[in-house]
Amino acid sequence: MSRLAAAVFWLSAALLAWTQALYGPFLALLRRFGGPAQATAPAGAGQPQVSLIVAAHREEAVIEAKVRNALALDWPRDRLELIVAVDGGAGPDADGTAERARAAGADQVLELARGGKVRAQDAGVRAARGDLLAFSDANASWEPDALTRLAAVFADPAVGYACGQVRFVSDSGTNQEGVYWRYELWLRAQESALASVTAGNGAIYGVRPEAYVEVDPVMGHDLSFPFLMVKRGWRAIYVPEARATEKMVPTIEGEWRRKRRMMSHAWPIVLRGGLLSPRGYGPLYGLMIVSHRVLRYASPALHVLAVAAALPLARRPVYGAAVAAHAALLAAALAGGRVRARPLLLARYYVLTTAALAAGLSDHLRHGTPAGWDAPEGTR
């Protein structure tokens, strides 16, 4: 029994160390020493007709600013079609989003029955006339040259999807998402240079019309589009020069709730959306999916397995140290709820967001995942 417990501990610990700490340096070394670095097209490689689609649900507080921001981009106005797809705009809970978007100058405002973000985006795509589809959130602000940078990479005919860089801004200082996100963006840059990214973001991305996929409305584009593009023979890349900003959830506790909701939408993609199927993946991209997505999402279970296996062996120094390290992490996370010291806040962020992975799975399995969404607290 002790041999089995030791094997479970070392396997769990190794997988945690790989996904959380070693995967990034591995990519960096691979890229430096003989990796198949992929160049992207330079900025200024043409100005196609672009349809910029903004899905919005009860966004009257920010939609005017979003429309003004889109129309102020460094892009010919006659080559930009701005479509605001208002989810629930035709229902009894409709607010002033559609009216304000129309008054601010959107080219098309679609007032739709409540069906969720993905179905609103699908409606926007069906109405679009552009040679390139771009997408953004209602509360995301793009830098003036963001569309130029994003569109330029589609001069490469192999690129089917590209996401830009979204930076989260906050004045509170209690949500450590920014620290995690900078590391995530660095990983994304390595993946993009070597093959394709394993996930995107909702604030700033583009897709070829012929590559667009109508996915299950509970799944979303952020996680599903990159791997689906790869399976269909396209590249999915990261364009850090195409920049946008969004307001961050102000507290770690709010971030926990946001991550929990996000993971209730991500788990259907993992379990039945095709992410786990290796068909269409090359060896390197398959390793990326396992390392960055599957093992990352499995990290709550890996932590539990590591501790459960170490407890009966805790008299031995290495296993006792592992149990003590987990106890210290939990104690630091609890203290981070009362003391705003950066190390404690980081520990609290890690524990809560890791727990959110498991909570999102529980929510999906117990209650299903609704297609509709509401804006996270404090982000508007």
Sequence and secondary structure as in RCSB ss.txt:
>XXXX:A:sequence
MSRLAAAVFWLSAALLAWTQALYGPFLALLRRFGGPAQATAPAGAGQPQVSLIVAAHREEAVIEAKVRNALALDW
PRDRLELIVAVDGGAGPDADGTAERARAAGADQVLELARGGKVRAQDAGVRAARGDLLAFSDANASWEPDALTRL
AAVFADPAVGYACGQVRFVSDSGTNQEGVYWRYELWLRAQESALASVTAGNGAIYGVRPEAYVEVDPVMGHDLSF
PFLMVKRGWRAIYVPEARATEKMVPTIEGEWRRKRRMMSHAWPIVLRGGLLSPRGYGPLYGLMIVSHRVLRYASP
ALHVLAVAAALPLARRPVYGAAVAAHAALLAAALAGGRVRARPLLLARYYVLTTAALAAGLSDHLRHGTPAGWDA
PEGTR
>XXXX:A:secstr
 HHHHHHHHHHHHHHHHIIIIIHHHHHHHHHHTT        TTS    EEEEEEESS TTTHHHHHHHHHTSSS
 GGGEEEEEEEETTTSTT  SHHHHHHHHT SEEEEE S  HHHHHHHHHHH   SEEEEEETT EE TTHHHHH
HHGGGSTTEEEEEEEEEEE SS   THHHHHHHHHHHHHHHHHHS  S   SSSEEE GGG     TTT HHHHH
HHHHHHTT EEEEEEEEEEEEE  SSHHHHHHHHHHHHHHHHHHHHHSSTT  TT  HHHHHHIIIIIIHHHTHH
HHHHHHHHHHGGGTTSHHHHHHHHHHHHHHHHHHHTTT   HHHHHHHHHHHHHHHHHHHHHHHHHH   S    
 TT  
